[in-house]
Amino acid sequence: MRIRNKLVIILLLSVFILSSLYSTSTYALPPNYEPPKLNVNVNNVLEHLRKLSSFAPRISGYPQCEEAAKYIADVLSSYGYNVTLEKFNVTVPYEQHSELVLYTQTGAQVIKAYALLPNTIETSYTNGLEGEVIYVETKYGDLRDFEGIDVKDKIVALKWDSEKAWRWAAYLGAKGIIFLINNQTRFTEYDNYWKRFWVPIDFPRIAVNEEDFFKLYQPGMQGKIVVKMEYVIRPSYNVIATLPGERKEAIMAITHYDTWSAIPALAQGADDALSAATLLEIARIAAAKKHRYTLIFGFFSGYRQALQGAREFVYKHKDDLLNDIRFVFELSLSSSSTNAGIFNRGNFQSYYPLDYDQATFAVRQDFIKLVNETYSKHYGFKLILWDYSPTQAEVLRLRYFDFEIFEMVKIPGIAFGSPAIWEGTATPQDTYETLTSRKDLKPGEVAEKLGSTYLNLLLYLLDDYPDDILKLYAPGRVRTLEGKVVFFNESEGVYKPVPNSIVIVFGMSTARQLPFFVRHYFVVKTDSNGTYVIHTIAPSDIATYAIFPFNDEPPEGPVKYAIDFGTYMRGAFRARMHQAVNKIESSVFRAGTLVFFDVLDPDTASPVSEFLPVLVIDHYTQNYARFFGFVWENVGFVPTPEMSTGTLVVFENPALAQTPRFDAVVDLGGTRWYAAIFNNKTRGYNIKPGTQVIMPFTIFENYIGFRKVDEKRLQEAKRTGLFVD
């Protein structure tokens, strides 16, 4: 009891000391303070917005994104800032060409097509997937839509607004999907999650114009899908602009300018550019005078590559500029509402210790007071959010902020802007025309009210904040992962590199009470030596990482090399970044792919939501395979029940593993038996390397597997007079 009391006293003293160190005693504004009330020029914002939207697709790594960076740099230079373009490399699915060929009575007719985001590493690349094209009208978005329709080995066409019906087409044995879109199609942020598999399944998906399709379509006709999309390493850019102040210490104003889309070729990202367009106008006004603090503007790309632009900036400047940055202030706007929010947390990591809360408390309290007492009344809006809780956010509507990367190295930051993002942001309908024509979207009004408020809050920080903002930067927290993908060469007895591999690294929380709320992942391509680097990865007290390497060269067809969990496994499933540079090797093996759907937990009859072990065993001897791998599908890499589909992909090479035929068994662990037994009706599976077999009606396959095993054991029990488990 005495020890517990002492611990409580120590904790309270720590809170008191931190409060005294990081904040003022009253969190009060300067006496008789008259806040600035400057206004952004909405016409200037809308012109920047129009221009940025014209660089499409503005996805990091695409040439149009580089054009946008140069435009931003030119504008900032014209305002008198010292501007630099900081280059880094990004791994991105890059589409060169896609088309749909329909074979009519008059010959082959070509329709422009657009590839969808990859099934993790599988980009839908195909030189020509041919088959009968069948249109399925969807009313329910599920299995009921396919009643009486045979889609096995066919290319299924259905409307985009068909929810998850396309997954049922794959479940029933279809070869590929054609999504039909038009100007009225409703796209949402959910499409980024649910219009692709989150495991490496070779299942091509394209989108085409609905009118073009129906002009040519006839039931029973043949067609061909062509997709030229590959993962490539391409340059991307941060735009950094500096205005020297009276002091060397700096305030940094940031946002991102790139965008994203479930259909990468259709990515104007107008709403996604509203923050950047507004911040450009704010930069014009802020350049009119010299401020107490040095002012640095950061326009980052790589936002949807796990905030890569911010991560690269922090790594590049860890020994110089970060020593001067005292506070990071982010602008995050969306045109769907003029209400406002102040964010001191985001979903990149979700775990924020006590010292971080104290470091931002004083500034946040001042901002809340200024907004509530002055700016909300002056500009006519409401502040409805000021304490964002990452762990309570809706699973598919999370908020990520570049300032979170600075926070990982103890530079405090806050975001101001819209409390929620429009559902159409970073989708094909996120266009300048949509934003300026729909009555429910108000880009100009949002820029005027929230942009002007941000401007004035920034000026308060630069010139009027009553206390020095202490230097809290901790350079020792800048961590780097240097990885390498290898395979075991049995004939030489050594591990050798696998060039041009794709590695998926996703984070998991180190806090037991927050198991699902480290919510970021990286997709990186290795170089010719099989190596890759991830800069400014979360330190060991924030996240652990699972590393899944694959190789899909050449990109036509299924995975060629898959993660190896067998005898020669290298790497770690829960890797932590304890050091400044963390070197980790991960092993793969040449494999074939076997896909199972709807693997259910028998206790709940629901998809397995844990990363359960899968036993890949020799069909005859029941010994473990020497080489094997597997991966469960959790949409968005989120292992929660609502994001778990029960889809399981098993990788095997019977010849390499000396396992002529194999079974796959899902082990529930503990005293329970198995969730699934797959033995191909007691024949075992034989999957050749570089090939893929999708098991339709997996539930029935599992039932047969259990029944055959039970029959065999019953016969043995009768024969021997003994009972067996």
C-alpha positions in Angstrom: 0.0 0.0 0.0 2.9 2.4 0.9 4.5 1.7 -2.5 1.3 2.4 -4.3 0.8 5.7 -2.5 4.4 6.7 -3.3 3.7 5.9 -7.0 0.6 8.1 -6.9 2.5 11.0 -5.3 5.3 10.7 -7.9 2.7 10.7 -10.8 1.0 13.8 -9.4 4.3 15.6 -9.0 5.2 14.6 -12.6 2.0 16.1 -13.9 2.6 19.3 -11.9 6.1 19.6 -13.1 5.2 19.0 -16.8 2.3 21.5 -16.5 4.7 24.1 -15.1 7.4 23.4 -17.7 5.3 23.4 -20.8 2.6 26.0 -20.2 1.8 29.3 -18.6 0.1 29.3 -15.2 -3.2 30.8 -16.6 -3.2 30.1 -20.3 -4.3 33.6 -20.8 -4.1 35.8 -23.8 -2.0 39.0 -23.5 -3.8 41.7 -21.5 -6.0 44.0 -23.5 -5.2 42.0 -26.6 -6.9 43.0 -29.8 -6.8 39.9 -32.2 -6.0 40.5 -35.8 -8.9 40.2 -38.2 -7.4 39.9 -41.7 -9.3 38.2 -44.5 -8.2 35.9 -47.3 -9.1 36.8 -50.9 -11.6 34.1 -51.9 -11.1 34.8 -55.6 -7.4 34.1 -55.2 -8.1 30.9 -53.4 -10.5 29.7 -56.0 -8.0 30.5 -58.8 -5.3 28.5 -57.0 -7.9 25.7 -56.5 -8.8 25.7 -60.2 -5.1 25.5 -61.2 -4.2 22.8 -58.7 -7.2 20.7 -59.8 -6.0 20.9 -63.4 -2.9 18.9 -62.6 -4.6 15.6 -62.8 -4.0 12.9 -61.7 -2.2 14.8 -58.8 -1.0 11.6 -57.1 2.4 11.6 -55.6 4.9 10.2 -58.1 2.8 11.2 -61.1 4.1 13.9 -63.5 1.1 16.1 -62.8 1.9 16.1 -59.1 5.4 17.4 -60.0 3.7 20.2 -62.1 1.6 21.1 -59.1 4.7 21.4 -56.9 6.4 23.7 -59.4 3.3 25.8 -59.6 3.2 26.2 -55.8 7.0 27.0 -55.8 6.5 29.7 -58.4 3.7 31.3 -56.6 5.6 31.4 -53.3 8.7 32.7 -55.0 6.6 35.6 -56.4 5.7 36.5 -52.9 9.3 36.9 -51.9 9.9 33.6 -50.0 13.1 31.6 -50.2 11.8 28.5 -51.9 13.2 25.0 -52.3 11.8 21.8 -53.9 12.9 18.9 -51.8 12.9 15.6 -53.8 12.3 12.1 -52.4 11.3 8.8 -53.9 7.9 7.3 -53.5 6.5 3.8 -54.4 3.3 4.3 -56.3 1.0 2.1 -58.6 1.5 3.8 -61.9 -0.9 3.3 -64.8 0.4 3.7 -68.3 -2.6 2.3 -70.3 -5.8 0.3 -69.8 -8.5 -0.7 -72.2 -11.5 -3.0 -72.7 -11.9 -4.7 -76.0 -15.4 -6.0 -76.9 -15.7 -8.4 -79.9 -18.8 -7.4 -81.9 -20.1 -8.7 -85.1 -18.2 -5.9 -86.9 -14.9 -6.6 -85.2 -13.0 -5.6 -82.1 -14.1 -2.4 -80.4 -11.9 -0.6 -77.9 -13.2 1.3 -74.9 -11.0 3.5 -72.7 -10.6 1.8 -69.3 -9.1 2.8 -65.9 -7.4 0.5 -63.5 -8.4 0.4 -59.9 -6.1 0.5 -56.9 -4.1 -2.7 -56.5 -5.1 -5.7 -54.4 -2.1 -4.8 -52.1 0.8 -5.8 -54.4 -1.4 -7.1 -57.3 -2.0 -4.2 -59.7 -4.4 -5.9 -62.1 -1.6 -5.9 -64.7 -2.6 -8.1 -67.7 -1.6 -8.1 -71.4 -5.0 -9.6 -72.2 -7.5 -11.3 -69.9 -10.1 -12.8 -72.3 -13.5 -14.4 -71.7 -17.2 -14.1 -72.0 -18.5 -10.8 -70.7 -21.7 -10.9 -68.6 -23.6 -8.0 -67.2 -25.1 -8.5 -63.8 -27.8 -6.1 -62.6 -27.4 -5.5 -58.9 -30.3 -4.8 -56.5 -28.9 -6.0 -53.3 -25.1 -5.8 -53.5 -24.6 -9.3 -52.3 -25.0 -13.0 -53.3 -28.7 -12.6 -54.1 -27.9 -10.7 -57.2 -26.3 -13.8 -58.7 -29.2 -16.2 -58.2 -29.5 -18.3 -61.4 -26.5 -16.6 -63.0 -23.3 -18.6 -63.9 -20.3 -16.3 -63.7 -17.6 -18.9 -63.4 -14.6 -18.1 -65.7 -16.4 -15.1 -67.0 -15.7 -11.3 -66.9 -18.4 -9.7 -64.9 -19.7 -6.2 -65.6 -21.7 -4.4 -62.9 -22.4 -0.8 -61.9 -20.0 0.9 -59.5 -22.9 1.5 -57.0 -23.2 -2.2 -56.4 -21.5 -2.2 -52.9 -19.7 -5.5 -52.4 -21.3 -7.5 -55.2 -18.0 -7.7 -57.1 -16.6 -9.7 -54.2 -19.3 -12.3 -54.6 -18.5 -12.5 -58.3 -14.9 -13.5 -57.4 -16.3 -15.9 -54.8 -18.3 -17.6 -57.5 -15.3 -18.0 -59.8 -15.4 -14.9 -62.1 -12.1 -14.0 -63.9 -12.3 -10.2 -63.6 -14.5 -7.2 -63.1 -15.7 -4.3 -65.2 -17.1 -1.4 -63.1 -19.5 0.8 -65.0 -19.4 4.6 -64.1 -21.0 7.7 -65.3 -21.4 11.4 -64.3 -24.0 10.5 -61.7 -22.1 7.7 -60.0 -21.7 8.2 -56.3 -18.2 7.8 -55.2 -17.2 7.8 -51.5 -14.1 7.4 -49.4 -15.3 3.9 -48.6 -14.5 2.9 -52.2 -10.8 3.1 -51.3 -11.3 0.3 -48.9 -14.0 -1.9 -50.4 -13.3 -1.9 -54.1 -10.2 -4.0 -53.8 -8.8 -7.0 -51.9 -6.4 -6.3 -49.1 -4.5 -9.5 -49.8 -2.5 -10.3 -53.0 -5.1 -11.9 -55.3 -4.6 -11.7 -59.0 -8.1 -10.5 -60.0 -8.1 -7.6 -62.6 -10.6 -4.8 -62.1 -11.2 -1.9 -64.4 -13.7 0.9 -64.7 -15.3 2.1 -68.0 -17.9 4.6 -69.0 -21.3 3.1 -68.7 -22.7 4.6 -71.9 -19.7 3.4 -74.0 -20.1 -0.1 -72.6 -23.9 -0.4 -73.3 -23.5 0.9 -76.9 -21.6 -2.3 -77.7 -22.6 -4.9 -75.2 -24.5 -8.0 -76.2 -25.1 -11.0 -73.9 -22.7 -13.8 -74.6 -20.1 -11.6 -76.3 -16.4 -12.1 -75.8 -14.1 -9.4 -74.3 -10.6 -8.7 -73.3 -9.2 -6.6 -70.4 -5.8 -5.0 -70.8 -4.2 -3.2 -67.9 -0.7 -1.7 -67.8 -0.3 -0.7 -64.2 2.9 -1.4 -62.2 4.4 -0.4 -58.9 7.3 2.0 -59.7 9.7 4.2 -57.7 9.2 7.8 -58.8 10.2 11.2 -57.6 7.9 13.4 -55.5 8.5 16.8 -54.0 8.0 18.9 -50.9 7.7 22.6 -51.4 9.4 24.5 -48.5 9.2 28.3 -48.3 11.0 30.5 -45.7 10.5 34.1 -44.6 13.2 35.1 -42.1 12.0 36.7 -38.9 13.5 38.7 -36.1 14.4 35.4 -34.4 15.9 32.2 -35.8 13.3 30.1 -34.1 10.5 29.2 -36.5 6.8 28.5 -36.7 5.9 26.1 -39.5 2.6 26.3 -41.4 1.9 23.1 -43.3 -0.6 21.2 -45.4 -0.5 18.6 -48.2 -1.2 19.3 -51.9 -1.4 15.8 -53.5 -4.5 13.6 -53.7 -5.6 10.0 -54.1 -8.4 7.9 -55.7 -9.7 4.4 -55.9 -9.3 4.9 -59.7 -5.9 6.6 -59.8 -6.2 8.0 -63.3 -9.3 9.9 -62.2 -7.8 12.1 -59.4 -8.4 15.8 -59.7 -8.6 16.1 -55.9 -10.2 19.5 -55.9 -11.5 19.3 -52.3 -8.2 17.7 -51.4 -6.5 20.8 -52.7 -8.6 23.3 -50.8 -6.2 23.5 -47.9 -3.2 24.0 -50.2 -5.0 26.7 -52.3 -6.0 28.5 -49.1 -2.5 28.3 -47.6 -1.0 29.8 -50.7 -3.3 32.8 -50.2 -2.3 33.0 -46.6 1.3 32.9 -47.6 0.7 36.0 -49.7 -0.7 38.0 -46.8 1.8 36.7 -44.3 4.7 37.9 -46.5 3.7 41.6 -46.1 5.8 42.0 -43.0 8.7 40.6 -41.0 7.5 38.6 -38.0 9.0 37.9 -34.6 9.5 34.2 -35.4 10.8 32.9 -38.7 8.0 31.6 -40.9 8.3 28.4 -42.8 5.6 27.1 -45.1 5.6 23.4 -45.9 3.5 22.0 -48.8 4.0 18.2 -48.5 3.2 15.4 -51.0 3.1 11.7 -50.1 0.2 12.2 -47.8 -1.5 8.9 -48.5 1.8 7.1 -48.5 1.8 7.2 -44.7 2.5 11.0 -44.6 5.7 10.4 -46.4 6.4 14.0 -47.3 6.4 15.0 -43.7 8.5 12.0 -42.8 11.1 12.8 -45.4 11.2 16.4 -44.3 11.8 15.4 -40.7 14.6 13.0 -41.7 16.3 15.4 -44.1 16.4 18.2 -41.5 16.9 16.2 -38.3 20.3 17.8 -37.8 19.6 21.3 -38.8 16.2 23.0 -39.4 14.3 20.9 -36.8 16.4 22.4 -34.1 14.8 25.8 -34.9 11.2 24.8 -35.4 9.2 25.4 -32.2 5.6 24.7 -33.3 3.8 23.2 -36.4 0.4 24.6 -37.4 -1.5 22.6 -40.0 -4.4 23.6 -42.2 -7.0 20.9 -43.0 -10.1 22.1 -44.9 -13.0 20.4 -46.6 -15.8 22.2 -48.5 -18.7 20.3 -47.0 -19.1 22.4 -43.8 -18.2 25.8 -42.4 -18.0 24.4 -38.9 -14.5 24.3 -37.4 -12.4 21.9 -35.4 -9.0 22.0 -33.6 -7.0 18.8 -33.6 -4.2 18.0 -31.3 -4.2 14.3 -32.2 -4.6 12.2 -35.3 -4.8 8.5 -36.4 -1.3 7.9 -37.6 -0.3 6.7 -34.2 -3.2 7.4 -31.8 -1.1 7.1 -28.7 -0.1 10.5 -27.2 1.7 10.6 -23.9 1.2 13.1 -21.1 4.1 15.4 -22.1 2.7 15.9 -25.6 -0.7 17.0 -24.2 1.0 19.5 -21.9 3.3 20.8 -24.7 0.3 21.8 -26.9 -2.1 22.7 -24.1 -1.3 26.4 -23.8 -1.5 27.1 -27.5 -4.6 25.0 -27.9 -6.4 26.8 -25.1 -5.5 30.2 -26.6 -6.8 29.1 -29.9 -10.0 27.9 -28.4 -10.5 31.2 -26.6 -9.7 33.3 -29.7 -12.0 31.2 -31.9 -14.9 31.2 -29.5 -14.7 34.8 -28.4 -13.6 36.5 -31.6 -13.4 34.6 -34.9 -16.5 32.4 -34.8 -18.5 35.5 -34.2 -16.6 37.7 -36.6 -16.7 35.2 -39.5 -20.0 33.4 -38.6 -19.2 29.8 -37.9 -19.1 27.3 -34.9 -16.2 25.6 -33.3 -17.7 22.1 -32.7 -14.6 20.0 -32.0 -11.5 20.8 -30.0 -10.4 17.4 -28.5 -10.2 14.7 -31.1 -10.0 11.2 -29.8 -8.3 8.9 -32.4 -9.5 5.7 -30.6 -13.1 6.7 -30.9 -13.1 7.7 -34.5 -15.2 5.7 -37.0 -13.0 3.0 -38.5 -13.2 4.2 -42.1 -13.4 8.0 -41.4 -10.1 8.6 -39.7 -8.0 11.9 -39.7 -4.4 11.9 -40.5 -2.2 15.0 -40.0 1.3 15.7 -41.1 2.0 17.4 -37.7 1.8 13.9 -36.2 5.2 13.2 -37.7 6.7 16.2 -35.9 5.1 15.2 -32.7 6.9 11.8 -32.9 10.1 13.7 -32.4 8.5 16.0 -29.7 7.9 19.1 -31.8 4.4 20.1 -30.8 1.7 20.8 -33.4 -2.0 21.4 -33.9 -4.3 21.3 -36.9 -7.2 23.7 -37.5 -9.9 23.3 -40.1 -13.0 21.2 -40.9 -14.2 18.8 -38.3 -15.1 16.2 -41.0 -14.1 15.6 -44.6 -16.5 15.4 -47.4 -17.3 11.8 -48.4 -16.3 12.5 -52.0 -12.8 13.8 -51.2 -10.1 12.0 -53.1 -12.5 10.2 -55.3 -13.2 10.5 -59.1 -16.1 12.9 -58.3 -13.7 15.3 -56.4 -13.5 17.8 -59.3 -13.4 21.5 -59.5 -16.6 21.5 -61.4 -18.3 19.5 -58.7 -17.1 21.7 -55.9 -18.2 25.0 -57.6 -21.6 23.7 -58.9 -23.1 21.8 -56.0 -25.0 23.8 -53.5 -24.1 21.6 -50.5 -20.4 22.3 -51.1 -18.9 25.7 -50.1 -15.2 25.9 -51.0 -15.2 29.7 -51.1 -17.2 30.2 -47.9 -15.0 27.6 -46.1 -11.8 29.4 -47.3 -13.2 32.8 -46.2 -14.3 31.8 -42.8 -11.9 29.0 -41.7 -9.0 30.1 -43.9 -9.1 33.7 -42.5 -9.3 32.3 -39.0 -6.3 30.1 -39.6 -4.4 33.2 -41.0 -5.1 35.2 -37.8 -4.2 32.4 -35.5 -0.9 32.0 -37.4 -0.2 35.7 -37.0 -0.9 35.4 -33.3 1.6 32.6 -33.0 4.2 34.5 -35.1 3.9 37.9 -33.4 1.8 38.0 -30.3 2.1 34.8 -28.4 3.1 36.0 -24.9 5.6 33.3 -24.0 8.6 31.7 -25.6 7.8 28.3 -27.1 10.3 26.0 -25.5 12.5 23.7 -27.6 11.3 20.2 -27.1 12.8 18.5 -30.2 14.2 15.1 -29.5 16.5 14.0 -32.4 17.1 10.6 -30.9 13.5 9.7 -31.8 14.1 9.9 -35.5 14.1 6.2 -36.5 14.8 4.6 -39.9 14.0 1.1 -41.1 16.6 -0.4 -43.6 15.1 -3.6 -44.9 16.2 -6.3 -47.3 14.2 -9.0 -49.0 16.0 -12.4 -49.4 15.3 -16.0 -50.4 17.1 -19.1 -49.2 19.1 -20.8 -51.9 19.2 -24.4 -50.8 21.8 -25.5 -53.3 24.3 -22.9 -52.0 23.0 -22.8 -48.4 22.9 -19.0 -48.4 20.3 -16.2 -48.5 20.3 -14.1 -51.6 18.6 -10.8 -52.4 15.3 -10.5 -54.3 15.3 -7.3 -56.4 12.2 -5.3 -57.3 10.1 -6.8 -54.5 7.1 -5.1 -52.9 7.1 -4.9 -49.1 4.0 -4.1 -47.0 4.8 -2.8 -43.5 1.9 -2.0 -41.3 1.8 -0.7 -37.8 0.3 -2.1 -34.6 0.0 -0.4 -31.3 2.4 -1.2 -28.4 -0.3 -0.2 -25.9 -2.4 -3.2 -24.9 -5.4 -1.1 -24.3 -5.2 0.3 -27.9 -4.6 -2.8 -29.9 -6.0 -1.6 -33.2 -5.3 2.1 -33.2 -1.9 2.5 -34.8 -3.3 2.9 -38.2 -0.7 3.4 -40.9 1.0 1.2 -43.4 3.9 1.6 -45.9 4.2 0.1 -49.4 7.7 0.2 -50.7 9.6 -1.3 -53.6 13.1 -2.7 -53.2 16.0 -1.7 -55.4 18.1 -4.0 -57.6 19.8 -5.3 -54.4 16.6 -6.1 -52.7 16.9 -3.3 -50.2 14.5 -0.5 -49.1 14.5 2.3 -46.7 11.6 3.9 -44.6 12.5 7.2 -43.0 11.0 8.5 -39.7 9.1 5.4 -38.8 7.4 5.3 -35.5 9.6 4.6 -32.4 9.3 1.5 -30.4 7.2 3.1 -27.7 4.5 3.9 -30.2 4.2 1.0 -32.7 5.3 -2.5 -33.6 5.4 -3.5 -37.3 4.5 -6.5 -39.3 6.6 -6.9 -42.5 5.2 -8.8 -45.5 7.5 -9.1 -48.5 6.4 -10.3 -52.0 7.7 -10.3 -55.5 5.5 -10.0 -58.6 8.1 -9.7 -61.4 7.0 -10.0 -64.1 3.7 -8.3 -63.1 1.5 -10.5 -65.4 -0.3 -13.1 -63.3 -0.2 -14.1 -59.6 2.5 -13.5 -57.0 5.9 -15.1 -57.9 7.5 -15.0 -54.4 5.6 -14.8 -51.1 6.4 -14.3 -47.5 8.0 -17.4 -45.9 6.9 -18.6 -42.5 8.7 -21.9 -42.9 12.1 -23.4 -41.8 14.2 -20.7 -43.3 12.1 -17.7 -42.3 13.9 -14.4 -41.8 12.5 -11.3 -40.2 10.0 -10.5 -37.4 6.3 -10.3 -37.3 6.3 -7.7 -34.5 9.4 -5.6 -35.2 10.1 -2.5 -33.1 12.3 0.4 -34.0 14.6 0.7 -31.0 17.6 2.3 -32.7 18.3 5.2 -35.0 18.8 2.7 -37.8 17.1 -0.7 -37.7 18.2 -3.3 -40.1 15.8 -6.2 -40.8 15.9 -9.0 -43.4 12.7 -10.6 -44.5 12.5 -13.9 -46.5 10.4 -15.0 -49.4 10.1 -18.2 -51.4 8.9 -19.0 -54.9 5.3 -19.9 -54.4 1.9 -20.6 -55.8 -1.3 -19.0 -54.4 -4.4 -20.7 -53.0 -7.3 -18.4 -52.1 -10.1 -19.3 -49.6 -13.1 -17.1 -48.8 -15.3 -17.0 -45.7 -13.1 -18.8 -43.2 -15.4 -18.6 -40.2 -14.9 -19.0 -36.5 -17.2 -21.9 -35.6 -18.0 -20.4 -32.2 -19.5 -17.2 -33.7 -20.1 -18.2 -37.4 -18.4 -14.9 -38.3 -15.1 -14.2 -40.2 -12.0 -14.8 -38.2 -10.8 -11.4 -37.0 -7.4 -12.5 -35.5 -4.2 -13.3 -37.3 -4.6 -17.0 -36.5 -1.9 -19.5 -37.4 -2.4 -21.6 -40.5 -0.8 -25.0 -40.5 0.4 -26.0 -43.9 1.2 -29.7 -43.7 2.1 -32.6 -45.9 -1.1 -34.4 -46.9 0.4 -37.8 -46.4 2.7 -37.5 -43.4 1.0 -34.5 -41.7 4.4 -33.0 -41.1 4.9 -29.2 -41.5 5.9 -27.9 -44.9 9.4 -26.6 -45.0 8.3 -23.5 -47.0 4.9 -21.9 -46.6 3.2 -18.6 -46.1 -0.2 -17.1 -45.5 -2.0 -13.9 -45.0 -5.5 -13.0 -43.7 -7.5 -10.1 -45.2 -8.3 -7.3 -42.9 -9.6 -4.3 -44.9 -7.3 -1.4 -44.4 -5.0 -3.7 -42.4 -7.4 -3.2 -39.5 -7.9 -6.4 -37.5 -11.3 -5.7 -36.1 -14.5 -7.8 -36.7 -16.1 -5.3 -39.0 -13.0 -5.1 -41.2 -12.3 -8.9 -41.3 -13.6 -10.7 -44.3 -12.5 -14.3 -43.6 -10.5 -14.3 -46.8 -7.3 -16.4 -46.4 -4.5 -16.7 -48.9 -2.1 -19.6 -48.5 1.3 -19.7 -50.4 3.0 -23.0 -51.1 5.5 -24.7 -53.4 5.1 -28.5 -53.1 8.3 -29.3 -54.9 10.5 -26.8 -52.9 8.8 -27.8 -49.6 9.2 -31.5 -50.4 5.4 -31.7 -49.8 3.9 -33.3 -53.0 0.4 -32.5 -51.8 -0.6 -30.3 -48.9 -3.5 -29.5 -46.6 -4.2 -26.2 -44.9 -5.6 -26.1 -41.4 -6.7 -23.0 -39.5 -5.8 -23.5 -35.8 -8.0 -21.7 -33.3 -5.6 -22.3 -30.5 -6.3 -23.1 -26.8 -8.6 -26.0 -26.1 -10.7 -25.4 -29.3 -10.2 -27.5 -32.4 -9.9 -25.9 -35.8 -11.7 -23.2 -37.7 -11.2 -24.9 -41.0 -9.6 -28.0 -42.6 -8.9 -27.8 -46.3 -7.7 -31.0 -47.9 -9.3 -31.0 -51.4 -11.7 -33.7 -50.6 -8.9 -35.8 -49.0 -6.7 -35.5 -52.1 -4.6 -32.6 -50.9 -3.6 -29.6 -53.0 -0.8 -29.2 -55.5 -0.2 -25.6 -56.6 2.5 -24.8 -59.1 4.8 -21.8 -58.5 3.5 -18.6 -60.1 -0.1 -19.9 -60.4 -3.2 -19.1 -58.5 -6.3 -21.2 -57.6 -9.4 -19.5 -56.1 -11.6 -21.8 -54.2 -15.2 -20.8 -54.8 -17.8 -21.8 -52.2 -15.1 -22.1 -49.5 -17.7 -22.8 -46.8 -18.7 -26.0 -48.7 -15.1 -26.9 -49.2 -14.5 -26.6 -45.5 -17.5 -28.7 -44.7 -16.3 -31.5 -46.9 -12.9 -31.3 -45.3 -14.3 -31.7 -41.8 -16.6 -34.5 -42.9 -13.8 -36.5 -44.6 -11.5 -36.2 -41.6 -14.3 -37.2 -39.3 -15.2 -40.2 -41.5 -11.6 -41.3 -41.6 -11.2 -41.1 -37.8 -14.4 -42.9 -37.2 -13.3 -45.7 -39.4 -10.0 -45.9 -37.5 -11.8 -45.8 -34.2 -14.0 -48.7 -35.2 -11.1 -50.7 -36.6 -8.9 -50.3 -33.6 -11.6 -50.1 -30.9 -10.0 -46.9 -29.7 -11.3 -43.3 -29.7 -9.1 -40.7 -31.2 -9.2 -36.9 -30.9 
